[in-house]
């Protein structure tokens, strides 16, 4: 029977999906931890009554994708360009196109932005921006993995970049849907 505790963590270690024993401060573990945070926040969004079922399904789908991404991150190495699940990258490429179309749809309902805005119109808008910021952190940490010579499929970077754009666009679209206006930085 599988046990949740392994005692590796008691000494600051954990195992990657590849089987490699690493310190918990390992770069890959940091990315997986950020993915876990995004999943937790997206899970919260699926419980909000203000989010309709279409968007709840969206969040659930992307929670699944992030679990798969975490597996891929836990499997990569500096030595091999081998995917844990090669079909995953095809799904990511399809989702990038889907995100772009969805962003374009939402942008039709929002004004052209010429200023920075405060992410404070509602609790939901704030949560969407927290998710956006964590997704951006994932992207930044993925670039760091590339810098450290890990072999990473570019589809992950494209997906994270587009997903953070999506959460920004969705927070503005949601603001529009609740009949509020963007709060511009410095009132301009």
Secondary structure by P-SEA (a helix, b strand, c coil): ccccccccccccccccccccccccccaaaaaaaaaaaaaaaaaaaaacccccaaaaaaaaaaaaaaaaaaaaaaccccccccccccaaaaaaaaaaaaaaaaaaaaaaacccccbbbbccccaaaaaaaaaaaaaaaaaaaaaaaaaacccccaaaaaaaaaaaaaaaaaaaaaaaaacccccccccc
